[in-house]
Amino acid sequence: MNRLTSLSLATALVFVTIGCSNRGEETAPVETSVAPTDAPAADSTSDTTLTPESPTVMFGDLESPCGPAIDGITPVVTANENGGSADAIQVATPSDKGNSFVPGLNGELYDAGIAFEGWCNAQGGIAGMPLKVIDADAKLFEVPVQMENVCANAFAMVGGGWAMDDQEFPRFHECGMIDVAGFVVTAGKSQADNTYSPSPNPSNKKDEGWFKWAVAAYPEAMQHFATVYSDILTAQVVEQQYREGAAILGGVTVVDQVPYSSVGETSWLPIAQRLKNSGVRAISLVGVPEVLPQLTKALQELGYKLDLIMVDAGFYADVLINNGGDSVEGVVVRTGFSLFEEANRVPAVRDYLDMMKTYRPDGKVAGLGMQGTSAFLLFATAAKNCIVNNAGVLSRSCIMEEISKVDKWTGGGLHAQASPGTNTSSPCYQMITIKDGQFTRLYPPLNPTDADRALIPTATITEDGWACDDSTLIELTGDYGDVSIGKIAK
């Protein structure tokens, strides 16, 4: 495998399949939220509380799961499930940051993990037991090696992900590991046993609300729709999922499917000309944000303007604007995460930024980091409940039991409500656009009119700015990869 192919594979695997932004580096952090002492507890599973004079630390609208030891409870991790350590809860955060092709890939996951470790331990740990984050950097091609590291040293995998996550099997199950993942890539991992995600992305059930929005907002253009996608297998799978979901929803006529080379096109003019010749008026591009400006500039050179360019959340990236200039004006991005531009409105985003500033000041601030943080919050919440309700004993089976009960989760407001316990994608989304060189909210508006609500009658516009529509959670029937690889053999 040559260097260019490896680079394209690495970046596309991540951005194409997880749909997370890499924005936020320049957003100013503010202080972490602290609720009044009489604020209601987010976790009602236990009557045990901190001393009355202690303020309740919040992360967004979620009461912090971290804190000092609880009177009468001595936490202990089940034997042989914590790498032999009795002093801390040891969790491994996977990434590929050390690879030589795309240095730093997914490094924001580890940065978020280290920041969460510092934030949590500053409060006393989880019920008084410190958290220790283990670096599980697979450097793209060393997943089996890192699985040995994880199995030998970690209680759980938390807040991370590997681009080639199907390679963690069968070792993952052989050592009884559990994972509260920051993201998943392959079909096998997305539906694996003992694996949970704060914002699930299973290969067989997707939210296609953005297509319903597109049909409502651009009905004529969506009758002349095309997909443009990288020729690597993962991108082809995503493109097929787009088309199947759109076909089930209806209102979309696909007039062309245009692949491009993952190692780079010599010129994008032929692809732009093909779109023009086919009468395409709307597209969705599958790939990475560095690629789209090459197409938009080629279209601009031809003098051919599409009515709609819609892309997934991985394109919520400064590089899109920096490289695209005015050629990307009007591009529309679907996201399930709160916006950095709205940090002053969303306490959880502010708290993530402040946590990074305080405990990982040199770390990368990014949307994927927020997703990793949500995974840590979910794990820590489950761990606290286990310790409180199980006489101080923390076990992997208890973590899974606790998370399986969680059918409403936002990470304190970091993202749209999802159901980790049932591995169900969120039916909620936002559409953002590039206007005057800046990302800005497009739909739904924060103060919707009757006309805004009528645009998609089946969607509910929530007070916190999401469009939620259960009718757009679509069961897919296509073959998108081997899911059996992640299942425990019966």
N, C-alpha and C positions, 0 to 999 in steps of 0.2 A: 504493500500500500504506500503510495507516494505521499509526500508532505501535504500537497494541496487537497488530495482526496481525504486524508485524515482530518485536516482542519475543517473541511466542509462537513464531514460526517459528524464531528464533535459538536460544532455549533448548531447544525440543523437538528440533530437528535434532541438537543435540549430545547431550543426556542420553538421548534415546530410542535413538539408534543406536550409541553407543559404550559405554554402560553403565559409566561410571567414577564413582567417588565424589568428592565435594568436601569430605570430612572431613579433619581432621588439624590444623586451625589451632591447637588448644590443646594438642597433644601435645608433651611436653617433649623436645627433642633431646638426644642423648648423643654421645659421641665416635666418630669413624670407626674401623672395625676395622683393626688392623695385625697381620698374621700373623707368626709367628716366621720367621726367615730360612731355616729348613729346610723351610718349608711347601711342598708340591708345587704346581707351577704349573698354573693352570687352562688355559693355552694351551700345548699341547704341540707346536705346529707349528714351533717354532724352538728351537735349542739356545742362542741368545744370551740372556744374563742380565745383570742389573745387577751392580754390584760386590758382593762377598760381604758387606760391612758394611752394605749398604742393606737396611732392612726391607722386606718385601713388603706393599705397601698392598693392602687388600682392600675390595671393596664387597660386603657380605654374604658369600656363599661364592664370589664371582667375583674372581679376581686382577685388579687394576686394569690396564686396557689402556693407561694413561697412564704416562709416565716420560721420563727424559732421553734424549738421543741415544744410539744404540747404536754401539759401536766399529766403525769401518769402513763405516758406512752414512750417507750424506747424503740425507735425504728430499727429494723434489721432487714437485710435483704436475704431472700431464700438462698440457702447454701448452693454452691455450684452455679449460680446464675449471675454472678457479678465479678467475674475474673479474680476471685479470691480476695477481693477487698471488702473489709468491714467498716471502712472509714468514710466512704462516699458512694453515692449512686453513680456508677460509671456508664456513660452513654457514648456511643460512637456516632459522629456526624460524617456521613459520606460526602465526598466531592471528587472532582477531577482537576483540582486547581494546580497540581504540580506537573501537568503534562507539558510537553515541549512544543506542541502544535498551536494550542490556544492557551497560553499561560494564564492562570487565574480562573479558568472555567469553573463556574459554580462556587467560586471561593467565597461569595457572599453568604453562602449557607454556613460555612465554618465560622466566618466572622460573626454572624448572628448567633451561632451557638456559643461562642466564647463570650459575647456580650450578655447573652441570657444567663450564662453561668455566673458571671460577675454580678449581674442584677439580682439574681435569685439568692446567691450566697451572701450578698450584703444584707439580705433580710433574714438570714439564718439558715438558708437551704430549704429543703422540702421537709417540713415538720422537724426541723433541726438537723437533718442529714444533708451534708454538702453535696453539691452536684459537681461532677467532673466530666468534662467533654474530651473525648479521645479523637484524635485526628485520623480519619479513615480515607485518606487521599489515594484513589486508585489510578490517578494519572491516565485515565481513559482505559488503558489496556491491562491493568493489574487488579481487576476485581477479585479473582480467586485469592490472590495474595492478601488483599485487605479483608476478605471474609474470614481468613484464618486469624487475623488481628482482632476482628470483631468478636469472633467466637471465643477467643482466648481471654479477652479483657473486658467485654462490655455486657452490661445487663440488658441493654436495648440499643437499637439504632434509632436516632431521633434527629429530625430536622434537616436531613440531607437527601442526596440522591446521586446515582451514577448514570452516566449516559448509556452505558451498556449493562443495565440492571438485571437483564435476564441471566447474566453470567454468575450471579450470586447463588443460583440454585445448582445442585441440590444442597450445597453446604449450609445454606440459611436454615433449612428445616432439620438437617442432620444434627445441628447443635442447639435446636430449640429456640432460635432467635425470634425476636419480635421487632417490628419496625413501625414507627410513627413518622412517616416519610415527609420530607419537604416537597418532593415531587416524585412521580414515577414516569417511566418512558414506555416500556414495552407492554404488550398485551398481557404477557405472563405475570409481570410485576403488578400491573394495574388491578388484576383480579386475584392476586396471590393470597393464600391463607396467612394469617398472623401479620398482615400488613394493613395499616390504616393511614389515611391522609386527612389533614384538616379541611382541605377543599378537594374532594375526590375527583378523579378523572379516569373512570373506567373506560376500557376500549369499546364496550358494548352498549353504553348508554350515554348520550351526549345532550347537552343543552344547545338547541339550535335557535334560541330566541333572536339572535342577531340576524338570521335569515328572515325571520318573520318581520323584524323591524325593517329590513331592506325592502321586502316586498311591499310593505305598507308605505314606506317613504319614497321608493323608486319603483313603482309597479311596472312601468314600461321598460325601464333599463334592465330589470331582472328577467325580462323575456329575451334578453340578448346577453346572457351571462357566460363567463368563461373562467376556468381555473388556470392559474399559472403556477407551476410547482417544480421543485428540484427533482432531479432524476434519481436521488437516493431512495432506498426502499421505504424508510420511515416517512418521508414527505409524500411518497405515493400513497401510503396507507391513509395519511391524514386527508389528502385530496379525495380519496374514495369515500371517506367518512363524511366530508363536506357534501359531496354529491348525493350520497344516500340520504343524509338528513334533510337536505333541501328538497329532494324528490318526495319524501314522506310528508313534509310540511305543505308542499305545493306552491304554485305561483312563480316557480323558477324554471326557465328553459335554458339548458346548457347548450350553447352553440359551438363551443370549442374547448379543448383541453390541451394546454400548451406546456410541455416539459422544457426545462432549461438545464444546462450542465451544472452539476454541483461543483465543478472545478473552475467555473467561470466561463462566461460567453465572451468571445472575441469582440462581438458587437451585439447590442440589444436591438438594433434597428430592424433586423429581420423579424424578431418576435413582435415588435411594435407594429410593423407592417402587416403581419399576419392577423393581429387583433383588428386592425383597421379594415383589412380585406374581408374579414368575417362579420363585420358589422357589430362587433362587441361593444356594449355600452357600460357593462359593469363587470368587475373582476374581483376575485380573491386570490392573493398571492400566498403561497405556502413556502416558507423558507426563513430567512433571517433579515433583520432590518437593513443590513448593509446592501442587500441586493435590490430592494424596491426602488431606490433612487436611480439606479441604472436604467430601469424600465421607464420610470416617469420622465426622465430626461430624454430618452429616446422618443417617447410619445410626444413630448414637447417639441422636439426637433422636427417631427413629422407634422406638427400642427394639429394633432388628433387628441381631443380631450374626452376622456371617459366621464360618464355621469357619476360613477361611483367606483371607488377603490376601497374595499373592505378587507381588513386583516385582523389577525388575532393578537392577543395581549403582548406577545413577545416583541411587537413592533412599537410598543409604548416605550421608546428609547430615544435618547438625545441624538444618537448617531443618525437616525432617520431624518431629523430636521437639519442637522449639521451638514449631512452629505447631499440632501435633496433640495435644500433651498426652496424657492417658490414652486418647484415642480411637484412637491408633495403637499402643497396647500389643498385642504379639503379631504385628504386621506382620512378614513374613518377606522378606528380601532375598537374592537370589543374587549372589555376587561371585566373580571369579577373581583378586582381588588380596588380598595380605596385609593384615591389619587393623591400624589404628593402635592399637587397644586392646591388641594383642599385640606392641607394639614391643619390649618387654623380652625377648620370646622370639625375635623375628625380626631378626637383625643387619642385613639389608638395609633394613628400615624405619628402624631407628636411624640407619643411615648416610645415608639420604636426608634425614632430619630434621636431622642434624648438618651435612650439606653445605649445606642451605638456611640454617641458622642462621649458618654461617660466611661463605658467599659470596653470599647473597641474603637478608639478615636481614629485609628489608621485603617479601619476596615472599610469594605465597600458597602455603601448604602444602596439598596436595590429592592425592586419588587419581589424578587426571588428570596431575598433576605427576610422580607415580611412574611412570606409563606413559611419559611423555616422557623421563624419566631412563633407563628401560630401553632406549628407542630410541637414546639417546646412547651408552649402554654397548655396544649391539650395533654401532652404526656405528664407534665407536672401536676395538672389538675387531677388526672387519674391516679397518679402516684400518691398524692395527698389523701385522696379518698380511700385508697387501699390501706394506707398506714392508719388512718383514723378508724376505719370500719373493720380492720382485720387484726386488731390487737398489736399494731405496730409492724406487722409482717408485710413486706413488699415482695410480690412475686410477679413473674411475667404473666401467668394465667389471670391474676387479678387485674393487671393493666388492661388486658384484652377484654375482660368482663366489663370493666368500667367504661372503656371507650365504646364498646358495643351498645351501650345504653344512650350514647350521645347522638341525638337526631337533629339538634339545632346548635350550630357552632359558627361563630364569626371571628374567633381570635380576638375578642374584645372590640371588634369593629374594623379589623384589618381587611376583611373581605366580606363578600356576600354570604348570607346564611347557607350552610351546607349541612350534610348529614354524614359525618365520618363513620358512625356506627353501622350504617347500612351501605356504605361505599356508594352513595348517591351524589351525583353532581348537583351543584346549585342551579335552580331554575332562574336565578337572578343575574342581571348583567347591567353594565353601563356602556353606552357608545360615546367615545370621545373623538374629537377631530382636531386637525391642525388648522389654526386660524391665526393669521398674521404672525406666523413663525412660532406659535406656542400651542401646546396641547390644552384643550379646553373641553368641558363637558358639552355634549350634544344632546343625548337622550338617555334617560329622562331629565328634564330640567328640575332644578331644586324647588321651584315654585310652579308646578304644572298647572296649565289652564285646562278647561274642559276639552278643548281641541287636542291637547297633548294626551289626555287620558283616552280620548276617542280614537287616537291613531291606531292603537292595538287594543281592541276591546277586551281581549282575554288576559291582558297584562294588568297587574296591580302596581302602581307607582307608590313606593313606600316613602315614609317620612324622611328616611335617611338617604334617599336618592337612588334607589334601585328599581329596575323594572323586573318584576317577578311573574313568571307565567309557567305553571306546571304543565300546560299543554305542549310546551316546546321541549320537554324532556323526552327524547326520542330513543326507543329501543332499536339498535342497529343489528342487522342480521348478517352482514358481510363477514368474510374471513379476514380478520385484521391481525392475526398472529396466534401462536400456540399459547393458550391460557393454561394448559395442563401442567406446564413446567413449574408453575408457582404453587401447585396444589400439593398438600400432604398426601403421600401414598396411603391408600386405605388397605 
